[in-house]
């Protein structure tokens, strides 16, 4: 188990909420990020490492999302 930081963004792209949660691994953290993406985009961090970005509503990624998982 490790601590992950979940950063929620509002529609302007500004961090609206940051929460630390315990997850088993990156995939568990990603699944939690997808669950939380209904109200805004989510970034998932493990320390200083960006694990993933999840778009609002888990929308499909496109070429403009090159930094997303």
C-alpha positions as a Markdown table, in Angstrom:
| # | Residue | x | y | z |
|---|---|---|---|---|
| 1 | Unk | 0.0 | 0.0 | 0.0 |
| 2 | Unk | 1.2 | 3.5 | -0.9 |
| 3 | Unk | 0.0 | 7.0 | -0.6 |
| 4 | Unk | -1.3 | 8.7 | -3.8 |
| 5 | Unk | -2.3 | 12.3 | -4.3 |
| 6 | Unk | -5.4 | 12.9 | -6.3 |
| 7 | Unk | -5.8 | 16.4 | -7.7 |
| 8 | Unk | -9.3 | 17.4 | -9.1 |
| 9 | Unk | -9.6 | 20.2 | -11.6 |
| 10 | Unk | -12.5 | 22.5 | -12.2 |
| 11 | Unk | -13.7 | 23.3 | -15.8 |
| 12 | Unk | -11.1 | 26.1 | -16.0 |
| 13 | Unk | -8.3 | 23.7 | -15.3 |
| 14 | Unk | -7.6 | 25.0 | -11.8 |
| 15 | Unk | -6.9 | 22.6 | -9.0 |
| 16 | Unk | -10.2 | 22.5 | -7.0 |
| 17 | Unk | -9.3 | 19.7 | -4.5 |
| 18 | Unk | -6.3 | 17.7 | -3.5 |
| 19 | Unk | -6.7 | 14.4 | -1.5 |
| 20 | Unk | -4.2 | 11.8 | -0.4 |
| 21 | Unk | -5.4 | 8.2 | -0.5 |
| 22 | Unk | -3.9 | 4.8 | 0.1 |
| 23 | Unk | -3.9 | 2.5 | -2.9 |
| 24 | Unk | -2.4 | -1.0 | -3.6 |
| 25 | Unk | -0.6 | 0.1 | -6.7 |
| 26 | Unk | -0.8 | 2.4 | -9.8 |
| 27 | Unk | -3.6 | 0.4 | -11.3 |
| 28 | Unk | -5.7 | 0.7 | -8.2 |
| 29 | Unk | -5.0 | 4.4 | -8.1 |
| 30 | Unk | -5.9 | 4.8 | -11.7 |
| 31 | Unk | -9.3 | 3.0 | -11.1 |
| 32 | Unk | -9.9 | 5.4 | -8.2 |
| 33 | Unk | -9.1 | 8.3 | -10.5 |
| 34 | Unk | -11.6 | 7.1 | -13.1 |
| 35 | Unk | -14.3 | 6.8 | -10.4 |
| 36 | Unk | -13.6 | 10.4 | -9.3 |
| 37 | Unk | -13.5 | 11.9 | -12.8 |
| 38 | Unk | -17.3 | 12.5 | -13.0 |
| 39 | Unk | -17.0 | 16.1 | -11.8 |
| 40 | Unk | -13.7 | 17.1 | -13.4 |
| 41 | Unk | -10.3 | 16.0 | -14.7 |
| 42 | Unk | -8.0 | 14.2 | -12.2 |
| 43 | Unk | -4.2 | 14.0 | -11.9 |
| 44 | Unk | -2.8 | 11.1 | -9.9 |
| 45 | Unk | 0.6 | 11.5 | -8.3 |
| 46 | Unk | 2.8 | 9.1 | -6.4 |
| 47 | Unk | 5.3 | 11.4 | -4.7 |
| 48 | Unk | 6.9 | 13.5 | -7.4 |
| 49 | Unk | 5.9 | 11.0 | -10.2 |
| 50 | Unk | 2.8 | 11.7 | -12.3 |
| 51 | Unk | 1.0 | 8.4 | -12.6 |
| 52 | Unk | -1.9 | 9.5 | -14.9 |
| 53 | Unk | -4.3 | 12.1 | -15.9 |
| 54 | Unk | -7.9 | 11.2 | -16.4 |
| 55 | Unk | -10.2 | 13.5 | -18.4 |
| 56 | Unk | -13.6 | 14.6 | -17.2 |
| 57 | Unk | -15.9 | 11.7 | -17.2 |
| 58 | Unk | -13.0 | 9.4 | -18.3 |
| 59 | Unk | -13.4 | 10.8 | -21.9 |
| 60 | Unk | -11.3 | 9.2 | -24.6 |
| 61 | Unk | -7.8 | 10.5 | -25.0 |
| 62 | Unk | -6.7 | 12.2 | -28.3 |
| 63 | Unk | -3.5 | 13.5 | -29.8 |
| 64 | Unk | -3.7 | 16.6 | -27.7 |
| 65 | Unk | -3.5 | 14.5 | -24.6 |
| 66 | Unk | 0.1 | 13.4 | -25.2 |
| 67 | Unk | 1.0 | 13.7 | -21.5 |
| 68 | Unk | -1.9 | 11.5 | -20.4 |
| 69 | Unk | -1.7 | 7.8 | -19.7 |
